[in-house]
Amino acid sequence: MALETQLRAISAIAFTANGTSAGVVTIANALQFKVRQLVTVKATSQSDLLLMVKDVTSATALVVGPRD
């Protein structure tokens, strides 16, 4: 039996550095994100990307990737 948890939405947060090709994103406070949480990455010149948090590696960095 799978347990589903609905997480509260987090308001928009700006990147403090460009993401890497490995999916590492740097932001001011990554501790509010949870592994397997869905996130939307938006940019003015790109279409929106719906991704999943794969790992929170530090207080300011997390790894995102394709949804499972």
N, C-alpha and C positions, 0 to 999 in steps of 0.2 A: 504494500500500500504506500503510495507516494503522498508526502505532505507538501502542500503548496502554501507558500507564504507570499502575501501581497505586501510589497514594500511601498512606503510613502514616496511620492514623487520628489525629486530634488530639483530645485530651480536651476536655471542655466548657469554654467560655470565656464569661464574662459580658460583655455590652455595657457600655461606659462611658458611652454616651449612646444615646438612642432612635434607631432607624434613620429615614432620611428617605423620602419618597415616591419618590425617585429610586433607592433601593436602597443608599444609602451607610450603612455600619455602622461604628461606632467601637468598637474594642476595645483592650486594653492592648498587644498585639503582633500585628500583622497580617502580619509578614514570613514567618511559617511557612506561610501559605496560598499556593496556586498558582492561576493563572488556569485556568478550566474544571474546578476541583475541585468536587465535590458537597459541599454542607453542609446540615445539618438545623438549622433554627431552631425552638427549643422555647419555649413560654410556658405558664404554669400555666393561663391561662384561654382559650387558643387551641389549635387542632389544630396538629400539627407541619407545617412547611413544608420541602419538599426543594427547595433552590435551587442555583444554580451561581455560583461566583465569576467575575465578569465582568472585574474589574480590581482590582489592589492599588495604591491611589493614594498611600499614604504608609505610614510605619512603624506607624501606628495606625488606618488607615482602608482599607476595601475596599468594592467595589461588588458586590452580589449581584442576581441576577435569575432569571427562569425558566430551566429547563433547556433546552438546545438539542434 
